Amino acid sequence: MASVRGRRVAGTVLAVLLLAACLRAPVTSVGPLLERVGEETGLGASALGLLGALPVIGFGVGSALVHRPAQSYGLERVLALALVVLAGAVVLRSLPLAGALWVGTALIGTAAAAGNVLAPAVIKRDHPGAIVLLTACFTAVMTVTAATASGLAVPVSDAWGGGWRLPLGALAALVAPVALLWVVRAARSPAPLPVGAPRDGAPVRAVTMWRSPSAWAVSAFMGLQSAVFFTLATWLPTVEVSLGLDARAAGWHLFVLQLVGMLAGLVLSTHMRGRSDLRGTGVVISLCIVAAMAGLALAPGLALAWVALAAVGTGSSLVLALSLLGLRTAHAGHTAQLSSMAQTVGYAIAACGPLLAGWVGGTFSWDLVLLLVGALGVAQLVLVLRAARPGLVMGC
C-alpha cells in the first residue's frame, strides 16, 4: 500500500514538473530573435513590443477564464486541454501564414495561463505540507527550460541560416509529449473533485477574493514581479546590444537571468520554510532588481554581474509570489480563486511592461528601459510589505 501511494505521489510530482517545463519556454525564446522577426516581417519596435506583450495579455485573459471550468470538469481535464492547445499554438506561430504569428502567440499565452493558475491549486491539494519546496521546484524547472530555450534560440537560428521559425516551432517537441501525459491522466482521473473541497470532501466556505485588500496586494505584487521579468525577457538583449554588447552574448545573458534566478529561487525556498512573515525577504529581493538596473546603466562593462543580481531578484520574486498563493490561503479552492485573481490582475499589469519598454526604447533611448524596470522594482518593494505579511487571505 505504501509503495502504491509513493508511486502515486511521485507520478503527481513528475506531472506537475513536466507541466512547468512547458509554460515559459515558448515565451522567452522570442526575445533573442525579436530583431530577426522584425527584419523578416517589417515590424517596428512598438509592434515587436506588442508581440512580446501578447503572451502576457493572454496570461491575463486565460487566468480570468480558467477557474470555473476547473471547478466543473476538474484540474486534470482543464490542464490536459490547455496543453493540447499550447502545442498547437507553438506550431501555428512558426508557420508562414498571414496572421499566424499573432494568433499563435496569443493562444500560447492563453493556454499557458491554465498551468500558471491551476498548478498552485494542484500543489495545495495534493501536497499541502510541501508548498514552498514544490513551488520552488516548479519554478526551477520552468526557469531552466525557459533559459535553455533563450540561450539556444540564436545558435539554432544561425545554424538554420538565420531564420526564426524553426527554433520557435521546435518547442512543440517539448510540449506535445507532456500534453499526451496529461491527456492520459485526465482520462484515468475519477469524477472531478470540486476544487473548493479538500480530499476528504469537507465543505469549504465560498469566498470572493475581489473584495479583499490583501488579495489585491498579492495580485499587484504578482503583476509587478511579472512585469519586471517579461520586460527583461523581451528587451534585455536589445538593451544590451544598444550598450555595445554582442548579440549572441546578450542572448546568453538572458540564459543567465533565468538560470541564476532558478538557483536563487531554490535557495529562497529553504529560507522561507517555516516563516510566516516574509516582508523583509520581499524587500531585499526587490532591492536586488533596483540595484541591478542602476548598475547596468552606470557600469555596463560589468553587465554579466548586474544580470546575475537582477536574476536573484526576479527568480526569488517569482517563487515568493507563487508561494504566497498557497501560504496565504486555507484550502485548494481558495488557492485557485486567489491564483485566478492574482494572475488575471497580475498579467494585466505585466503586459504593460514590454509594451511601454518598446515604446520608450524605440521613441527615446533604450537606456531609459533600465530606469523603467528600476521603477517597477521600487513599486514591487512597496507592495510586498502588504502582500507578504503574516495571516490568511480569507476573501469576503
Disulfide bonds with the S-S distance in Angstrom:
none
